[in-house]
């Protein structure tokens, strides 16, 4: 297999899905919509470099960098020739935040694996079609200094038979995010609401980013996701800000799914601003800031029963110092919530820009 061509294709698709910017183009214009909002409109990259999978004993087919298994599950290939280098730069940036925040603020790093870690057939690793994510995650965690790593892999691996990732979208489901949030709350030693404290909602027929990137693979179309989300029963006040943390606007964290197109249902918990502030009404004395990519959207509401205040920073579109914002608002806990795919690109340049 031509691994170097697979790597180049993977990076092209990854940047379009995650919004992580390559070196020399780290800024994101204020008008840029969140990533999943772009997924239905963007033209997928050319798939001329997708390797033909003709072996009869190999499961699935690859289209435009997405492996589609026989049951219709999509998995984006993972690989980066500079993944270790970028991951180490990411760890160094997170360590700098810890230095700035000081000893009285807990700083955490949560590396989120993708479907490839749990569902990729072994043959694709053995033949070099896709890299493994866990060695990159371990390498990042080994380089953290004073930063507490959250083990998402262990939190999810016992739930692989549940719907913890979408079949047609590159994100985790809110159920997967819930299990990760449970592990984080346990590490942070905060209260945590059980699923019985949420109202469950479902809509059938969801076809997400991987469906579009695979050029609407027919196997996926036959097996769409049931989009499921969980709304906390407890009330929480939400305020949205622009990229400069200005123009405060009150709103609801969750949108009305009936007002969204089918391929945009994951926008039901996508923030309406670059910076989001949630006041939960609790009195724990703990205040959280989450800095991350689009995986934070489903994750953050799982902690409404754990912290008094939650700040959510989309690092791709933030233009203020996250560290200073945390200090100004008495943040006690700072969590970097990042997909490993994003952490192993050049995202550290953006991290340091908003330090």
Secondary structure, DSSP 4 states (H G I P E B T S, - for coil): --HHHHHHHHHHHHHHHH-PPPTT-----TTPPPHHHHTTTSPPPP-TTPPP---TTS-SEEETTEEE-TTS-EEE----TTHHHHHHHHHHHHHHHHHHH-TTSEEEEEEE--HHHHH--HHHHHTTSS--SHHHHHHHHHT-SSPEEE-HHHHHHTTTTS--B-SSSSSBPHHHHHHHHHHHHHHHT-----GGGEEEEEEEEE--HHHHHTTS-HHHHHT-EEEEEEEESS--EEEEE-TTS-S-EEE-SS--GGGS-GGGGGGGG--SSSEEEEE----SS-EEEEEESTTHHHHHGGGTTT-SEEEEEETTT--S-HHHHHHHTT-SEEEEEEEHHHHTTTTHHHHHHT-
